[in-house]
Amino acid sequence: MTNALNPKVAVFFLSFLPQFINPSSPFFKFQLFTLGIWFAVQGTSVLVIVACILGKSKDFFSNHPKVWRLQEKITGFILIGLGVKIALVFRK
């Protein structure tokens, strides 16, 4: 449902997929449908894997609060560093 309402997905399908489809083929619609289904299956698979990994990591972080705090500090430093980099780039 999210991809159906996302304009980036429509731009992807309109700009990227046609180069893999032969427009003069009698199976044009089937080719487009197959690539669309593959995109949906692949995207769903990746999201399921990410959800499973995050579910397991949630248990790890809840059992090890020091690791969670360290991860938060590392993430904070990365975000601060990116902010400084952006500020220095736009300063020039």
N, CA, C and O of each residue as an XYZ file, in Angstrom:
368
protein
N       0.825     -1.192      0.000
C       0.000      0.000      0.000
C       0.870      1.258      0.000
O       0.557      2.241     -0.672
N       1.955      1.214      0.755
C       2.829      2.385      0.830
C       3.410      2.720     -0.528
O       3.453      3.887     -0.916
N       3.862      1.698     -1.260
C       4.451      1.948     -2.575
C       3.430      2.441     -3.589
O       3.776      3.184     -4.507
N       2.187      2.039     -3.432
C       1.160      2.487     -4.376
C       0.910      3.989     -4.262
O       0.542      4.632     -5.245
N       1.106      4.547     -3.078
C       0.871      5.973     -2.866
C       2.148      6.812     -2.936
O       2.099      8.031     -2.777
N       3.272      6.170     -3.170
C       4.553      6.853     -3.191
C       4.895      7.276     -4.626
O       5.029      6.413     -5.494
N       5.037      8.565     -4.895
C       5.325      8.995     -6.269
C       6.701      8.553     -6.760
O       6.914      8.437     -7.967
N       7.642      8.302     -5.841
C       8.972      7.846     -6.258
C       8.897      6.473     -6.921
O       9.666      6.185     -7.838
N       7.990      5.638     -6.472
C       7.840      4.320     -7.064
C       7.324      4.452     -8.492
O       7.785      3.740     -9.385
N       6.381      5.348     -8.713
C       5.864      5.562    -10.070
C       6.968      6.087    -10.985
O       7.080      5.655    -12.132
N       7.772      7.005    -10.487
C       8.888      7.522    -11.286
C       9.875      6.404    -11.596
O      10.390      6.322    -12.710
N      10.139      5.546    -10.618
C      11.036      4.403    -10.834
C      10.491      3.510    -11.936
O      11.216      3.153    -12.864
N       9.223      3.150    -11.840
C       8.642      2.255    -12.837
C       8.620      2.893    -14.220
O       8.867      2.213    -15.216
N       8.333      4.171    -14.292
C       8.258      4.833    -15.597
C       9.625      5.094    -16.216
O       9.745      5.137    -17.440
N      10.656      5.269    -15.397
C      11.969      5.604    -15.947
C      12.922      4.421    -16.027
O      13.751      4.373    -16.937
N      12.835      3.478    -15.119
C      13.834      2.422    -15.038
C      13.385      1.120    -15.694
O      14.157      0.508    -16.432
N      12.171      0.693    -15.444
C      11.725     -0.605    -15.941
C      11.577     -0.703    -17.458
O      11.862     -1.767    -18.007
N      11.148      0.341    -18.169
C      10.962      0.184    -19.617
C      12.210     -0.241    -20.385
O      12.086     -0.828    -21.460
N      13.386      0.031    -19.880
C      14.576     -0.380    -20.598
C      14.782     -1.897    -20.573
O      15.598     -2.418    -21.332
N      14.060     -2.601    -19.719
C      14.157     -4.056    -19.645
C      12.997     -4.755    -20.342
O      12.886     -5.980    -20.294
N      12.145     -3.984    -20.982
C      10.956     -4.538    -21.618
C      10.980     -4.177    -23.095
O      11.309     -3.052    -23.471
N      10.631     -5.140    -23.916
C      10.552     -4.905    -25.350
C       9.150     -4.393    -25.677
O       8.185     -5.151    -25.584
N       9.020     -3.110    -26.060
C       7.680     -2.552    -26.287
C       6.938     -3.180    -27.463
O       5.710     -3.116    -27.511
N       7.650     -3.782    -28.407
C       6.974     -4.385    -29.556
C       6.619     -5.850    -29.316
O       6.054     -6.501    -30.195
N       6.939     -6.364    -28.157
C       6.651     -7.756    -27.826
C       5.163     -7.935    -27.534
O       4.534     -7.056    -26.945
N       4.603     -9.064    -27.942
C       3.195     -9.324    -27.594
C       3.024     -9.592    -26.092
O       1.905     -9.583    -25.580
N       4.138     -9.829    -25.392
C       4.098    -10.092    -23.953
C       4.493     -8.858    -23.146
O       4.971     -8.988    -22.019
N       4.303     -7.677    -23.700
C       4.699     -6.433    -23.047
C       4.069     -6.300    -21.659
O       4.761     -6.017    -20.681
N       2.761     -6.504    -21.581
C       2.072     -6.361    -20.297
C       2.523     -7.432    -19.302
O       2.670     -7.162    -18.110
N       2.739     -8.644    -19.804
C       3.209     -9.722    -18.930
C       4.605     -9.407    -18.391
O       4.883     -9.638    -17.215
N       5.483     -8.879    -19.251
C       6.826     -8.518    -18.814
C       6.769     -7.431    -17.743
O       7.452     -7.524    -16.723
N       5.966     -6.420    -17.970
C       5.838     -5.334    -17.001
C       5.246     -5.838    -15.693
O       5.703     -5.461    -14.614
N       4.241     -6.681    -15.785
C       3.612     -7.270    -14.603
C       4.615     -8.117    -13.817
O       4.677     -8.033    -12.590
N       5.404     -8.937    -14.529
C       6.389     -9.796    -13.881
C       7.435     -8.967    -13.139
O       7.784     -9.284    -12.002
N       7.934     -7.911    -13.774
C       8.915     -7.061    -13.104
C       8.298     -6.334    -11.900
O       8.958     -6.156    -10.877
N       7.051     -5.923    -12.022
C       6.370     -5.284    -10.895
C       6.182     -6.237     -9.724
O       6.396     -5.864     -8.571
N       5.783     -7.466    -10.024
C       5.626     -8.476     -8.974
C       6.978     -8.775     -8.332
O       7.070     -8.898     -7.111
N       8.033     -8.894     -9.151
C       9.369     -9.149     -8.601
C       9.790     -8.015     -7.672
O      10.363     -8.261     -6.611
N       9.510     -6.779     -8.064
C       9.824     -5.622     -7.227
C       9.094     -5.723     -5.887
O       9.683     -5.461     -4.838
N       7.823     -6.098     -5.918
C       7.026     -6.207     -4.693
C       7.530     -7.344     -3.803
O       7.636     -7.174     -2.588
N       7.838     -8.492     -4.389
C       8.313     -9.643     -3.617
C       9.671     -9.330     -2.996
O       9.907     -9.612     -1.822
N      10.549     -8.751     -3.785
C      11.884     -8.426     -3.286
C      11.805     -7.382     -2.160
O      12.466     -7.528     -1.132
N      11.009     -6.349     -2.352
C      10.854     -5.322     -1.323
C      10.258     -5.872     -0.045
O      10.705     -5.534      1.051
N       9.251     -6.720     -0.179
C       8.624     -7.327      0.994
C       9.605     -8.235      1.721
O       9.655     -8.239      2.951
N      10.386     -9.002      0.968
C      11.375     -9.891      1.587
C      12.399     -9.105      2.393
O      12.734     -9.483      3.515
N      12.891     -8.019      1.827
C      13.879     -7.197      2.535
C      13.269     -6.621      3.813
O      13.914     -6.621      4.861
N      12.039     -6.136      3.732
C      11.403     -5.565      4.923
C      11.147     -6.612      6.004
O      11.269     -6.311      7.191
N      10.798     -7.827      5.613
C      10.591     -8.899      6.587
C      11.917     -9.254      7.262
O      11.960     -9.456      8.476
N      12.992     -9.332      6.487
C      14.306     -9.640      7.060
C      14.730     -8.542      8.030
O      15.213     -8.835      9.124
N      14.555     -7.279      7.640
C      14.910     -6.161      8.519
C      14.081     -6.209      9.804
O      14.609     -5.979     10.892
N      12.788     -6.505      9.681
C      11.933     -6.584     10.870
C      12.387     -7.706     11.803
O      12.390     -7.533     13.022
N      12.767     -8.843     11.245
C      13.238     -9.948     12.084
C      14.541     -9.589     12.784
O      14.705     -9.866     13.972
N      15.465     -8.976     12.056
C      16.740     -8.582     12.659
C      16.514     -7.557     13.768
O      17.109     -7.659     14.841
N      15.662     -6.577     13.511
C      15.395     -5.560     14.527
C      14.660     -6.138     15.729
O      14.864     -5.685     16.855
N      13.809     -7.132     15.499
C      13.138     -7.792     16.611
C      14.130     -8.493     17.523
O      14.007     -8.441     18.747
N      15.117     -9.148     16.920
C      16.156     -9.815     17.716
C      17.059     -8.794     18.404
O      17.450     -8.992     19.554
N      17.393     -7.703     17.710
C      18.283     -6.709     18.313
C      17.588     -5.965     19.459
O      18.251     -5.507     20.390
N      16.262     -5.843     19.398
C      15.520     -5.208     20.491
C      15.725     -5.992     21.788
O      15.943     -5.406     22.848
N      15.653     -7.305     21.695
C      15.885     -8.141     22.877
C      17.310     -7.966     23.396
O      17.532     -7.883     24.604
N      18.273     -7.910     22.475
C      19.664     -7.733     22.882
C      19.864     -6.406     23.584
O      20.491     -6.350     24.642
N      19.333     -5.328     23.002
C      19.521     -4.004     23.594
C      18.764     -3.851     24.917
O      19.229     -3.145     25.813
N      17.621     -4.494     25.046
C      16.896     -4.397     26.319
C      17.623     -5.167     27.421
O      17.506     -4.824     28.597
N      18.369     -6.201     27.050
C      19.136     -6.955     28.049
C      20.501     -6.335     28.335
O      21.135     -6.683     29.331
N      20.962     -5.428     27.485
C      22.275     -4.789     27.638
C      22.124     -3.270     27.500
O      22.430     -2.718     26.443
N      21.656     -2.586     28.553
C      21.414     -1.143     28.450
C      22.679     -0.323     28.196
O      22.595      0.763     27.622
N      23.856     -0.819     28.612
C      25.093     -0.080     28.348
C      25.397     -0.047     26.853
O      25.865      0.964     26.327
N      25.131     -1.147     26.183
C      25.347     -1.194     24.726
C      24.386     -0.227     24.049
O      24.774      0.452     23.098
N      23.142     -0.147     24.515
C      22.153      0.772     23.956
C      22.621      2.222     24.101
O      22.529      3.003     23.154
N      23.119      2.579     25.280
C      23.615      3.948     25.497
C      24.812      4.242     24.608
O      24.926      5.342     24.068
N      25.709      3.269     24.449
C      26.863      3.453     23.566
C      26.402      3.656     22.118
O      26.927      4.512     21.406
N      25.438      2.877     21.703
C      24.898      3.011     20.342
C      24.256      4.382     20.151
O      24.402      4.988     19.090
N      23.552      4.874     21.157
C      22.946      6.205     21.065
C      24.011      7.288     20.948
O      23.848      8.240     20.185
N      25.104      7.148     21.704
C      26.188      8.129     21.633
C      26.860      8.110     20.262
O      27.148      9.163     19.693
N      27.106      6.920     19.739
C      27.726      6.811     18.415
C      26.827      7.438     17.359
O      27.298      8.184     16.501
N      25.541      7.139     17.421
C      24.590      7.727     16.475
C      24.560      9.236     16.609
O      24.517      9.941     15.601
N      24.583      9.749     17.834
C      24.592     11.195     18.058
C      25.824     11.857     17.473
O      25.725     12.906     16.837
N      26.991     11.248     17.683
C      28.222     11.804     17.114
C      28.195     11.804     15.588
O      28.658     12.749     14.950
N      27.654     10.745     15.017
C      27.552     10.685     13.555
C      26.651     11.807     13.045
O      26.999     12.491     12.082
N      25.500     11.999     13.681
C      24.583     13.056     13.254
C      25.186     14.445     13.439
O      25.015     15.316     12.587
N      25.894     14.653     14.552
C      26.564     15.940     14.769
C      27.630     16.152     13.704
O      27.749     17.246     13.152
N      28.404     15.114     13.411
C      29.430     15.209     12.373
C      28.843     15.538     11.013
O      29.392     16.362     10.282
N      27.726     14.898     10.665
C      27.074     15.212      9.392
C      26.562     16.645      9.360
O      26.639     17.314      8.330
N      26.040     17.116     10.488
C      25.579     18.501     10.558
C      26.715     19.486     10.385
O      26.567     20.490      9.687
N      27.856     19.211     11.017
C      29.030     20.081     10.862
C      29.509     20.067      9.414
O      29.848     21.108      8.852
N      29.532     18.880      8.817
C      29.966     18.784      7.415
C      29.050     19.602      6.501
O      29.533     20.324      5.629
N      27.756     19.496      6.690
C      26.816     20.262      5.872
C      27.013     21.762      6.101
O      26.983     22.547      5.153
N      27.213     22.155      7.354
C      27.432     23.585      7.651
C      28.690     24.104      6.981
O      28.715     25.236      6.498
N      29.735     23.287      6.949
C      30.991     23.720      6.326
C      30.887     23.744      4.796
O      31.507     24.581      4.140
N      30.113     22.835      4.244
C      29.940     22.809      2.779
C      29.172     24.051      2.320
O      29.544     24.668      1.321
N      28.122     24.419      3.025
C      27.314     25.559      2.614
C      27.971     26.895      2.969
O      27.544     27.946      2.491
N      28.991     26.852      3.791
C      29.675     28.070      4.171
C      30.558     28.590      3.030
O      30.828     29.789      2.954
N      30.998     27.718      2.166
C      31.915     28.106      1.084
C      31.248     28.882      0.016
O      31.893     29.276     -0.956
